[in-house]
Amino acid sequence: MRLIPALLAAAVLAAACTPAPEPPAPDVLTAGVTEPGSLVPAELRDQTGRTVVSALWTPIPPSAATSPDLRTWTVKPPTGRFHDGTPVTAKSYVDTWRLTGGSLGATEITAVDDSTVRIVLAQPSGEIPVKLTAPAFLPLPESVLVSRDWAGFSRTPIGNGPYRMAAPWEPGKGAKLTRVTPEPGKPKEIELRVGAPGTHYDEVKAGTLDLATEVPGDRHDAMHTDFADRHAMWPLPSAGYLVFPLGDKRFEDAAVRFAFAMAVDRAAVAKGPLGDQADPAKGALPGERSATCRPCTHDPAAAKALAAQGGFGGDVNLYFAPGEEAWARTLAEQVQAALGSPVHAKPRPDGTLDGPLAITVQAATPGEAVGALTAATAYAGAGFGDLVAAASSATDEEERAQRYRLVENQLLRDLPAAPIWTGHGHAVWSPRVHGATALPFRGIDLTNITLQN
C-alpha cells in the first residue's frame, strides 16, 4: 500500500528537478517557427520559408528598376558579396533567373555590367518593380547554380543579406542565424526553434521565447488580450479558387457557375478546414475591393434557383489538387447541401476534368493572379486580353489599380473561377522585442527587430 505514495513522491521530485526554460539571452532573438518546406528562394511555399529567406537575403527594392517605356527595363540590384565570400554581381541575378525560371515575360535578360541588368519584355508591363521584390528573383551563388544541389542548398542556404546561416538546418530543431555586420540594438544571433505554433504562443506569453511567427486559429481571440499591442496580421500570397471546366456543357451557363459559387459558406471554410488561417474571399484579385462581390456571397436559396435556371442537375465530381483535400471536401458538402445534387470530392486525375477543381494560387500582385487564373481556366472572354494589357502597361500605380478592377469585374461577371479564400498570417512577440513589423506577403521582418532588455 506504500507503493502509490512512493511513486507520487518520485514524480514530484522528478518534476522539481526538471529545469525550467531559460529566458532568451540579451543579444539573441529567439523565434518559434514551423518546419519549412524549402529554403531555396524560388521554391518557397510556406510562412517559415519566407521569414527565414527574408533575413538571409537582401531583396531588390522597387526603386532599383526603371524604364522609359515599360518594355525595356534597367535594374540596379543590390550587389556586394554572398555569405561564402563570392561576389554578387548583375550576372549572379541573370544566371539565377535563367536557371530558376522567374517569370517576367522577357525576351531578353542580360548583364550590361557588374551592377546593371537589362530586361526587355515581350509586352509592356508596369509591374516589374514589384515582381522583382519577390523571393524568386533573389540571387544565388555560382556554387549551387553549377551543382544544382537544391536539397543541400536548402539545408545551408547562402544569401547576401544581413544574417547568415551559422550551421546547416536541423529538421525538427531549427537553426541559428548570425548577423554579418553588428549593429547596435540589433540581435547578434537569431535562434530559430521548430515547434508547434500553440506551444510557441504559450512560450512567448511565459517569457521564454521572443517571437511566435504563427498563431493557431484557436488563439486568435485570446491574442488580442494576451498581446494587445504586440501582435500583427498580414496578407499571404495565397488564395483558393474553384475553377470551372468551361468546355463542359453543364458549366457553359454562367448561372450554373454562380450557383456553385453562392452555395459556398466561405466563413465556415476559413474557420473549419483552414483553421482560421484564411479570410473569406471578397474579390477575385489581391487587394481591397470597394464594390460587392456577388458570387462571394453565401446564398443557398439563390444558388439553387440559379442551378435550376441553368438546367443543372445530376451527380458531379469536384476535384482537388494535392494539399487541397480538406477544404475541397467541405466545398463538396456545402454545394451538395445547397443544390440538392450529389457532389463527389475526388483527387485530380490526369486528362480533361468533368467537374470543377479546387486550387491554391500563389500571387502577390493582380497581374500574377490573372496569369494563374487564365492558365488554369483557359478563359479568354471578349475584350479580356485588351483589359489585361491596358492594366499591365499603365504607367501610374493608381491607374493600374483602377484598370485591374475592370479586369476583376469581368472575371466576377463571367466567373471562370470562383474565389473562395485568401491567406493571412499572424505573429506575437515579447515586451523586449521592438520594431516588429509585418511585410505584406512575407511576414515579420526579422532584420528590423531590435531588443531592449
VOTOR-933181 format. One line per 4 residues: number of its first residue (from 1); their letters; for each residue x, y, z of C-alpha. Coordinates in steps of 0.25 Angstrom, whole numbers. Example, Ala and Ser with C-alpha at 12.3 -4.5 7.8 and 13.67 -1.06 7.14 Angstrom:
1) as) 49,-18,31  55,-4,29
// end
This chain:
1) mrli) 0,0,0  12,9,1  15,8,-14  6,19,-19
5) pall) 11,30,-9  25,26,-12  22,27,-27  15,41,-25
9) aaav) 27,46,-17  37,41,-28  28,48,-39  28,61,-31
13) laaa) 43,60,-29  46,58,-44  37,70,-47  45,78,-37
17) ctpa) 58,74,-44  53,77,-58  60,91,-62  50,102,-65
21) pepp) 52,108,-79  62,119,-78  59,133,-83  66,138,-96
25) apdv) 80,143,-96  81,159,-96  86,159,-111  79,147,-116
29) ltag) 66,147,-123  58,134,-121  47,131,-131  38,120,-132
33) vtep) 35,114,-146  29,102,-152  37,93,-161  40,99,-175
37) gslv) 37,92,-188  49,98,-194  59,110,-192  62,111,-207
41) pael) 56,125,-211  49,120,-223  43,109,-216  36,116,-204
45) rdqt) 22,112,-201  21,114,-186  22,125,-176  35,119,-169
49) grtv) 42,119,-182  38,133,-186  42,138,-172  56,132,-172
53) vsal) 59,135,-186  56,150,-184  67,150,-173  77,143,-181
57) wtpi) 76,151,-194  74,166,-198  63,168,-207  63,176,-220
61) ppsa) 56,189,-216  45,194,-225  53,207,-228  64,199,-234
65) atsp) 56,197,-247  53,208,-257  48,209,-271  45,220,-281
69) dlrt) 34,211,-288  31,200,-278  37,190,-288  52,192,-287
73) wtvk) 56,192,-272  69,196,-265  71,189,-252  81,193,-242
77) pptg) 80,181,-232  88,180,-218  102,175,-221  113,172,-211
81) rfhd) 117,158,-206  110,145,-203  112,139,-189  122,130,-195
85) gtpv) 131,142,-200  128,141,-214  123,154,-221  109,157,-224
89) taks) 108,164,-238  98,166,-249  102,153,-255  98,146,-242
93) yvdt) 84,151,-244  83,148,-259  89,134,-257  79,131,-245
97) wrlt) 67,136,-253  71,128,-265  72,115,-257  61,116,-247
101) ggsl) 51,122,-258  46,134,-251  34,138,-259  36,153,-265
105) gate) 30,151,-279  44,155,-284  50,153,-298  64,157,-293
109) itav) 71,158,-279  86,162,-280  96,167,-270  101,180,-276
113) ddst) 112,182,-266  115,177,-252  104,185,-246  93,186,-257
117) vriv) 83,177,-262  75,180,-275  61,173,-277  54,174,-290
121) laqp) 39,170,-289  30,164,-300  19,173,-295  20,186,-287
125) sgei) 17,184,-272  18,193,-260  18,182,-250  33,179,-252
129) pvkl) 38,187,-240  28,180,-231  31,166,-237  46,167,-235
133) tapa) 44,168,-220  39,154,-219  48,143,-214  48,136,-227
137) flpl) 57,147,-232  68,147,-221  82,144,-226  88,130,-224
141) pesv) 103,128,-223  111,121,-234  113,108,-226  99,104,-226
145) lvsr) 96,109,-240  107,99,-244  104,87,-235  89,89,-235
149) dwag) 89,82,-221  76,89,-217  74,79,-205  88,82,-200
153) fsrt) 86,97,-202  72,97,-195  79,92,-182  90,102,-183
157) pign) 86,114,-192  96,124,-196  90,138,-197  94,153,-198
161) gpyr) 86,158,-186  89,164,-172  89,150,-166  95,137,-170
165) maap) 93,122,-166  103,118,-155  101,103,-157  92,94,-166
169) wepg) 77,94,-163  73,82,-154  60,77,-157  51,77,-145
173) kgak) 60,86,-137  63,99,-146  76,107,-148  84,119,-143
177) ltrv) 86,131,-151  97,141,-148  98,156,-152  108,158,-163
181) tpep) 111,173,-158  108,176,-144  98,188,-142  95,194,-129
185) gkpk) 82,189,-123  80,178,-134  81,163,-129  95,157,-132
189) eiel) 88,144,-133  74,139,-137  71,125,-131  60,118,-139
193) rvga) 53,108,-132  44,98,-139  31,94,-132  16,95,-131
197) pgth) 10,109,-132  2,107,-120  14,103,-112  21,115,-117
201) ydev) 10,125,-113  10,120,-99  25,121,-98  24,136,-103
205) kagt) 14,138,-92  22,132,-82  35,140,-86  43,128,-90
209) ldla) 42,131,-105  43,145,-112  34,143,-125  24,133,-130
213) tevp) 23,134,-145  10,127,-146  -2,127,-137  -12,115,-137
217) gdrh) -27,118,-140  -32,115,-126  -23,126,-120  -27,137,-129
221) damh) -38,143,-120  -28,142,-108  -17,148,-116  -24,162,-115
225) tdfa) -24,161,-100  -11,154,-97  -3,163,-107  -11,175,-108
229) drha) 0,184,-115  9,172,-118  3,165,-130  2,166,-145
233) mwpl) -6,161,-156  -2,162,-171  -8,156,-185  -1,144,-190
237) psag) 2,142,-205  -8,130,-206  -23,129,-209  -33,118,-212
241) ylvf) -42,117,-224  -52,107,-230  -48,106,-245  -59,102,-255
245) plgd) -57,93,-267  -62,104,-277  -62,93,-288  -72,85,-281
249) krfe) -86,88,-286  -92,87,-272  -84,99,-268  -85,107,-280
253) daav) -96,115,-274  -91,126,-264  -103,123,-256  -98,110,-252
257) rfaf) -84,115,-248  -91,126,-240  -99,115,-233  -87,107,-229
261) amav) -80,120,-224  -92,124,-216  -94,111,-210  -81,112,-202
265) draa) -80,117,-188  -67,124,-188  -66,127,-174  -69,113,-170
269) vakg) -58,108,-179  -48,118,-174  -51,115,-159  -53,100,-161
273) plgd) -43,92,-170  -34,104,-172  -33,106,-157  -35,122,-157
277) qadp) -22,124,-165  -30,130,-176  -41,140,-179  -54,138,-187
281) akga) -51,144,-201  -57,157,-204  -51,158,-219  -44,151,-230
285) lpge) -31,158,-229  -21,162,-218  -24,176,-211  -36,183,-206
289) rsat) -49,183,-214  -59,194,-211  -71,188,-219  -79,176,-214
293) crpc) -74,162,-219  -87,156,-222  -82,142,-225  -75,143,-212
297) thdp) -88,143,-205  -93,131,-198  -108,130,-202  -113,115,-203
301) aaak) -127,119,-208  -121,127,-219  -111,117,-222  -122,106,-224
305) alaa) -130,115,-233  -118,119,-242  -115,104,-243  -129,101,-248
309) qggf) -129,113,-257  -116,108,-264  -122,94,-265  -112,87,-256
313) ggdv) -115,74,-249  -109,60,-246  -96,55,-240  -84,64,-241
317) nlyf) -69,62,-237  -62,73,-230  -47,70,-231  -35,75,-223
321) apge) -20,77,-225  -10,71,-215  -11,78,-202  -25,83,-204
325) eawa) -34,71,-200  -39,77,-186  -45,89,-191  -49,83,-204
329) rtla) -57,73,-197  -64,84,-189  -68,91,-202  -73,78,-208
333) eqvq) -82,76,-195  -87,90,-196  -90,90,-211  -98,77,-209
337) aalg) -106,82,-198  -110,95,-205  -112,90,-219  -118,76,-215
341) spvh) -109,69,-225  -99,58,-221  -85,65,-221  -73,55,-220
345) akpr) -59,60,-216  -48,53,-223  -33,55,-225  -30,62,-238
349) pdgt) -28,51,-249  -19,53,-262  -26,58,-274  -39,66,-276
353) ldgp) -47,69,-264  -62,67,-264  -65,76,-251  -59,88,-244
357) lait) -45,88,-238  -41,94,-224  -27,100,-225  -18,109,-218
361) vqaa) -11,121,-225  1,127,-221  1,142,-225  5,155,-219
365) tpge) 0,164,-230  -12,165,-238  -4,162,-251  1,149,-245
369) avga) -13,145,-240  -19,148,-254  -8,140,-261  -10,128,-251
373) ltaa) -25,128,-253  -25,129,-268  -15,118,-269  -24,109,-260
377) taya) -37,112,-267  -32,116,-282  -42,127,-280  -42,137,-292
381) gagf) -55,145,-291  -58,156,-301  -48,168,-299  -42,162,-287
385) gdlv) -28,161,-293  -29,176,-296  -33,180,-282  -21,172,-276
389) aaas) -11,178,-286  -16,192,-282  -15,189,-267  -1,183,-268
393) satd) 4,195,-277  -2,206,-268  9,216,-264  3,221,-252
397) eeer) 1,212,-240  -13,217,-237  -17,216,-251  -12,202,-252
401) aqry) -20,198,-239  -33,204,-246  -31,196,-258  -29,183,-251
405) rlve) -42,186,-244  -48,186,-258  -41,172,-261  -46,167,-248
409) nqll) -61,172,-251  -60,163,-264  -55,151,-256  -66,153,-246
413) rdlp) -76,155,-257  -72,143,-265  -67,135,-253  -57,125,-260
417) aapi) -53,122,-245  -60,125,-232  -51,132,-221  -52,125,-208
421) wtgh) -42,129,-198  -29,138,-196  -18,134,-187  -13,142,-175
425) ghav) -2,141,-165  -1,145,-150  10,147,-140  12,151,-126
429) wspr) 24,155,-118  30,158,-104  32,172,-98  46,173,-101
433) vhga) 44,172,-116  43,185,-123  42,189,-137  34,176,-141
437) talp) 27,180,-154  19,171,-163  23,172,-178  11,168,-187
441) frgi) 12,154,-193  25,152,-185  23,153,-170  31,158,-159
445) dltn) 43,165,-163  54,159,-155  64,169,-160  57,181,-154
449) itlq) 55,176,-140  63,182,-128  64,176,-114  62,185,-101
453) n) 65,176,-89
// end
